[in-house]
């Protein structure tokens, strides 16, 4: 009976038993870690899906709501596409948020304020744990389903009416009696340069509510109004209207003699074009060459001028330039771009010149030219815009007026993740 009391070999048995437990815990830990990683990626995809839906709806919103159901359907599809792009193996359900668990302010659609819910699900196998479970129980472990949810909407409008997109160098260079009159909104400066805004001359003034700069503002020499808040080191912001898909020039024709005059219709115009004494009908005007307005009266309501690849000079002389952007649209099918009166795609870095002279230039809407420097000059006249999204501004003794900008009327609605 001596062998009953034999103790040799016990350590091996205990080690084997412990190793089995340790391997099980290790398998569980590895798989749980992988599941957390999958959950994080799926949440990013859900965030992208909800944001894309809200952005798409905002770009298509029609003020008369006649096509709201179609716009919502299109937005839902845009959200699903964005989610699928970020997580190809997942399943996405995107819709206007009606979840009873959400605050009432984050549900439904009212005008431009529309909230979209994105729910993403994905089945993830548990490789290590599944193998261990199969050895332990003699049957396969069920895969885990990972789920993520996000809600995005447009609860606010941007506090900025001027976006200077240059990332490294000068964003605003002015001299003489320069002036920015935008007392109801601010300037966002994307440049990391500590001297991105410079002004020469004691008589100049930049009157804005605030300046938010990505870089330091220690070298700014511009004269700001006494109540202007100047803050550096802010987090880089999304550039407005960057969601716009660049319109493709099609069916382009050169106007007779290179002159566009009279009562004109939307379309694509090739070659260098002089716009002279024109009434523009509503829609999108695409120009593939250099464009100029000189000593002329030019008017248009509900129009967007797309300067596809050339430069643009506005010098109405003794005439009047008055253009108003469409209230909605995304530049497809000949429609203009909501809130944008002049569109110069990021692929076009040619300069844009506003030469008011002694005339009055009124551009009711945004100038979107994120890779172009805007030069501003006048000789007693004035330039009024709805807002600017440009690479930089070079200004002489010239006022830039941003009139009547308020968040409630701004085209720059801010899409925000709220859940």
C-alpha positions in Angstrom: 0.0 0.0 0.0 3.0 2.2 -0.1 2.3 3.5 -3.5 -0.9 5.2 -2.1 1.3 7.5 -0.1 3.6 8.2 -3.1 3.8 12.0 -3.7 5.9 12.2 -6.8 4.1 13.5 -9.9 1.6 15.7 -8.0 3.2 18.9 -9.2 2.9 17.7 -12.8 -0.8 17.0 -12.4 -1.5 20.3 -10.6 0.5 22.2 -13.3 -1.5 20.5 -16.0 -4.8 21.5 -14.3 -3.6 25.0 -13.7 -2.3 25.4 -17.2 -5.7 24.4 -18.5 -7.3 27.1 -16.4 -4.6 29.7 -17.3 -5.0 28.9 -21.0 -8.8 29.4 -20.7 -8.4 32.7 -19.0 -5.7 33.8 -21.5 -8.0 32.8 -24.4 -10.8 34.7 -22.8 -8.6 37.8 -22.3 -7.3 37.7 -25.9 -10.8 37.4 -27.4 -12.3 40.0 -25.1 -9.5 42.4 -26.1 -10.2 41.6 -29.8 -13.9 42.3 -29.1 -13.1 45.6 -27.5 -11.0 46.6 -30.5 -13.8 45.5 -32.9 -16.2 47.6 -30.8 -14.0 50.6 -31.0 -13.7 50.3 -34.8 -17.4 49.8 -35.1 -18.1 52.9 -33.1 -15.9 54.9 -35.4 -17.9 53.5 -38.3 -21.2 54.3 -36.7 -20.0 57.9 -35.9 -19.1 58.3 -39.6 -22.4 56.9 -40.8 -24.5 59.2 -38.6 -22.4 62.2 -39.5 -22.4 61.5 -43.2 -26.2 61.2 -43.1 -26.6 64.5 -41.3 -24.2 66.2 -43.7 -25.9 64.9 -46.8 -29.4 66.0 -45.5 -28.0 69.4 -44.8 -26.6 69.7 -48.2 -29.9 68.8 -49.9 -32.3 70.5 -47.5 -34.9 72.5 -49.4 -36.4 75.4 -47.5 -39.9 74.6 -48.7 -39.7 71.0 -47.4 -41.3 69.8 -50.6 -38.7 67.1 -51.1 -37.9 66.3 -47.4 -38.8 62.6 -47.6 -36.5 62.2 -50.6 -33.7 64.1 -48.9 -34.0 61.9 -45.9 -33.9 58.7 -48.0 -30.8 60.0 -49.8 -29.2 61.0 -46.5 -29.8 57.5 -45.0 -28.2 55.9 -48.0 -25.2 58.2 -47.7 -24.8 57.2 -44.1 -24.9 53.5 -44.9 -22.3 54.0 -47.6 -20.0 55.9 -45.2 -20.4 53.2 -42.5 -19.8 50.4 -45.0 -16.7 52.1 -46.2 -15.3 52.1 -42.7 -16.5 48.7 -41.7 -17.2 46.5 -44.8 -18.2 43.4 -42.8 -20.7 45.2 -40.6 -24.4 45.8 -41.1 -25.7 49.4 -40.8 -29.2 50.8 -40.2 -29.4 54.5 -40.6 -32.6 56.5 -40.1 -34.0 59.7 -38.6 -33.6 59.2 -34.9 -36.8 58.3 -33.1 -35.2 56.4 -30.2 -37.3 57.0 -27.1 -34.1 56.8 -25.0 -32.7 60.0 -26.7 -33.4 63.5 -25.4 -36.4 64.9 -27.3 -34.1 67.6 -28.7 -32.1 64.9 -30.5 -35.1 63.4 -32.3 -36.8 64.0 -35.6 -36.4 66.6 -38.3 -37.3 70.3 -38.2 -36.1 72.3 -41.1 -32.2 72.0 -41.2 -32.1 70.5 -37.7 -32.4 66.8 -38.5 -30.9 64.0 -36.3 -29.9 60.7 -37.7 -29.3 57.5 -35.8 -26.8 54.9 -37.0 -26.8 51.4 -35.6 -23.9 49.1 -36.6 -23.7 45.4 -35.9 -21.0 42.9 -36.6 -20.6 39.2 -35.8 -17.1 38.4 -34.3 -15.9 34.8 -33.8 -14.0 34.1 -30.6 -11.1 32.0 -32.0 -9.1 31.2 -28.9 -12.1 31.0 -26.5 -14.0 29.0 -29.1 -11.3 26.4 -29.4 -11.0 26.1 -25.6 -14.8 26.0 -25.2 -15.0 23.2 -27.8 -12.4 21.1 -26.0 -14.1 21.7 -22.7 -17.7 21.3 -23.7 -17.4 19.3 -26.8 -19.4 21.8 -28.8 -18.6 25.1 -30.7 -19.0 28.4 -28.9 -21.5 30.9 -30.4 -19.9 34.0 -32.0 -20.4 37.3 -30.2 -22.3 40.2 -31.8 -20.8 43.6 -31.4 -23.0 46.6 -31.6 -22.4 50.4 -31.8 -24.8 53.4 -32.0 -24.3 57.0 -32.8 -26.6 60.0 -33.3 -25.6 63.1 -35.3 -27.5 66.3 -36.2 -27.2 70.0 -36.9 -28.1 71.6 -33.6 -25.9 74.7 -34.1 -24.6 77.1 -36.7 -20.9 78.1 -36.9 -19.8 81.2 -35.0 -17.3 81.9 -37.7 -18.1 83.6 -41.0 -14.5 83.7 -42.3 -12.3 80.6 -42.6 -8.7 81.1 -43.6 -7.5 77.6 -44.6 -3.7 78.1 -45.2 -2.1 75.6 -42.9 1.5 77.0 -42.5 2.0 80.5 -43.8 0.3 83.9 -44.0 -3.5 83.9 -43.7 -4.2 87.7 -43.7 -1.8 90.3 -44.9 -3.2 93.9 -45.0 -1.9 97.4 -45.2 -3.2 101.0 -45.0 -6.7 101.6 -44.0 -7.7 97.9 -44.1 -10.9 96.9 -42.6 -13.0 93.8 -41.8 -16.5 94.6 -40.6 -17.9 91.4 -39.2 -19.1 92.3 -35.7 -21.6 89.4 -35.5 -19.2 86.5 -36.2 -15.6 85.4 -36.0 -12.5 84.3 -38.0 -11.0 80.8 -37.9 -7.3 80.7 -38.8 -6.0 77.3 -39.8 -2.4 78.3 -40.0 0.2 77.2 -37.4 2.3 80.3 -38.0 2.5 82.6 -35.1 2.4 85.6 -37.5 -0.4 84.4 -39.7 -2.3 87.7 -39.4 -0.3 90.9 -40.1 -1.5 94.5 -40.6 0.6 97.5 -41.6 -0.7 100.9 -40.5 -2.4 102.2 -37.4 -5.7 103.0 -39.1 -6.6 99.5 -40.0 -9.1 97.4 -38.0 -10.5 93.9 -37.9 -13.8 94.0 -36.1 -14.9 90.5 -35.3 -16.3 88.7 -32.2 -13.4 86.4 -31.9 -10.4 84.9 -33.6 -9.6 81.2 -33.2 -6.2 80.1 -34.5 -4.6 76.7 -34.7 -1.2 78.2 -34.1 0.1 80.7 -31.6 -1.1 84.3 -32.1 2.0 85.9 -30.5 3.1 87.5 -33.7 -0.2 88.9 -34.9 0.1 92.6 -35.8 -3.4 93.2 -36.9 -5.5 95.9 -35.0 -8.5 94.1 -33.5 -11.6 95.7 -32.0 -11.4 96.0 -28.2 -14.0 93.3 -27.6 -12.5 90.8 -30.0 -11.3 87.6 -28.3 -8.1 86.2 -29.8 -7.3 82.6 -28.9 -4.5 80.4 -30.2 -3.8 76.7 -30.0 -7.3 75.6 -30.9 -8.1 72.1 -32.3 -8.2 72.1 -36.1 -11.7 72.4 -37.4 -13.5 70.8 -40.4 -13.5 73.3 -43.3 -17.0 74.2 -44.3 -18.4 73.0 -47.7 -15.5 70.5 -48.0 -18.2 67.8 -48.4 -19.1 69.2 -51.9 -18.2 66.9 -54.8 -16.5 69.0 -57.4 -18.9 69.4 -60.4 -17.7 67.8 -63.6 -17.7 70.2 -66.6 -19.8 68.8 -69.4 -21.2 70.1 -72.6 -19.0 73.2 -72.4 -19.3 75.8 -75.1 -17.4 79.0 -75.7 -19.6 82.1 -75.8 -19.4 84.2 -78.9 -16.3 86.3 -78.9 -15.5 85.1 -75.4 -18.2 87.5 -74.0 -21.2 86.4 -72.0 -23.8 89.1 -72.1 -27.6 89.7 -71.9 -30.0 87.3 -70.3 -28.0 84.1 -69.7 -28.8 80.5 -68.6 -26.8 78.1 -66.4 -24.3 75.8 -68.1 -20.7 75.2 -68.8 -18.7 77.9 -70.6 -15.2 77.2 -72.0 -12.2 79.4 -72.8 -11.6 82.8 -71.3 -14.8 84.6 -70.6 -15.7 88.2 -70.0 -19.0 88.7 -68.2 -20.5 92.0 -69.4 -23.9 93.5 -68.5 -25.6 90.2 -67.6 -28.7 88.9 -65.9 -28.0 85.4 -64.7 -30.9 82.9 -64.4 -30.8 80.6 -61.3 -28.5 77.6 -61.4 -24.8 76.5 -61.7 -22.4 78.3 -64.0 -19.2 76.4 -64.7 -16.2 78.2 -66.2 -13.2 76.3 -67.4 -11.0 79.3 -68.2 -10.2 82.7 -66.8 -13.2 84.8 -65.9 -13.5 88.6 -65.6 -16.2 91.1 -64.8 -15.1 94.6 -65.8 -17.1 97.9 -66.0 -20.4 96.0 -66.1 -23.7 95.5 -64.3 -24.1 91.9 -63.3 -27.0 90.5 -61.3 -28.2 87.0 -60.5 -30.5 85.4 -57.9 -30.0 81.7 -56.9 -26.7 81.3 -58.7 -23.4 79.7 -58.1 -20.3 80.5 -60.2 -18.0 77.6 -60.4 -14.5 78.7 -61.4 -13.3 75.3 -62.3 -9.6 75.9 -63.3 -8.9 79.5 -64.1 -8.6 82.9 -62.3 -11.5 85.2 -61.4 -11.4 89.0 -61.4 -14.3 91.1 -60.3 -13.9 94.7 -61.3 -17.4 96.2 -62.0 -16.0 99.7 -62.3 -18.9 102.1 -62.3 -21.3 99.2 -62.5 -23.0 97.1 -59.9 -22.3 93.5 -59.1 -25.1 91.8 -57.1 -25.2 88.0 -56.9 -27.2 85.8 -54.5 -26.5 82.1 -53.7 -29.2 79.4 -53.9 -30.9 78.5 -50.7 -30.2 74.8 -51.2 -28.5 72.3 -53.6 -25.3 70.4 -54.0 -24.1 71.4 -57.5 -25.5 68.3 -59.2 -27.9 68.2 -62.2 -27.3 71.9 -62.9 -28.4 73.1 -59.5 -26.3 75.7 -57.6 -24.7 75.0 -54.2 -26.7 76.1 -51.2 -25.2 79.1 -49.5 -22.2 79.3 -52.0 -22.2 82.1 -54.5 -18.7 81.6 -55.8 -17.2 78.1 -55.8 -13.5 77.5 -56.6 -12.6 73.8 -56.1 -9.6 72.8 -54.0 -7.9 71.7 -57.3 -7.9 75.3 -58.4 -5.3 77.5 -56.7 -5.5 80.5 -59.0 -6.1 83.8 -57.3 -9.5 85.5 -56.9 -9.5 89.3 -57.1 -12.2 91.6 -55.7 -11.7 95.0 -57.1 -14.6 97.2 -56.1 -13.2 100.4 -57.3 -15.9 103.0 -56.6 -18.7 100.5 -57.1 -20.7 98.4 -54.8 -20.2 94.6 -54.9 -22.7 92.5 -53.0 -22.2 88.8 -52.9 -25.0 87.3 -50.7 -23.5 83.9 -49.9 -20.1 82.4 -49.3 -17.0 82.5 -51.4 -15.6 79.0 -51.2 -12.0 78.9 -52.6 -10.0 77.0 -50.0 -6.7 76.9 -52.0 -6.9 80.4 -53.4 -5.7 83.8 -52.1 -8.3 86.5 -52.3 -7.0 90.0 -53.0 -9.2 92.9 -52.1 -8.9 96.5 -53.3 -11.2 99.5 -53.8 -11.1 103.2 -54.3 -14.1 104.4 -52.3 -16.4 101.5 -53.1 -17.3 98.5 -50.9 -17.4 94.7 -51.0 -20.0 92.9 -49.0 -20.0 89.1 -48.8 -22.0 86.5 -46.8 -18.8 84.8 -45.7 -15.4 83.6 -46.9 -13.7 80.2 -47.0 -10.4 80.9 -48.6 -6.7 80.1 -48.3 -5.7 83.6 -47.4 -6.6 87.3 -47.8 -4.3 90.0 -49.2 -6.0 93.4 -48.5 -5.1 96.9 -49.4 -7.0 99.9 -47.9 -10.2 98.1 -48.4 -13.2 97.1 -46.3 -14.6 93.6 -46.3 -18.2 93.7 -45.0 -19.9 90.6 -43.7 -23.4 91.9 -43.3 -26.3 90.4 -41.3 -24.5 87.1 -40.4 -26.4 85.3 -37.7 -26.3 81.5 -36.8 -30.1 81.3 -37.6 -29.5 82.4 -41.2 -26.1 81.0 -41.8 -25.4 78.3 -44.4 -22.7 77.0 -42.1 -24.7 74.6 -40.0 -22.5 72.5 -37.7 -23.0 68.8 -37.8 -22.3 67.4 -34.4 -22.3 63.9 -32.8 -24.7 64.3 -29.9 -24.8 60.6 -28.8 
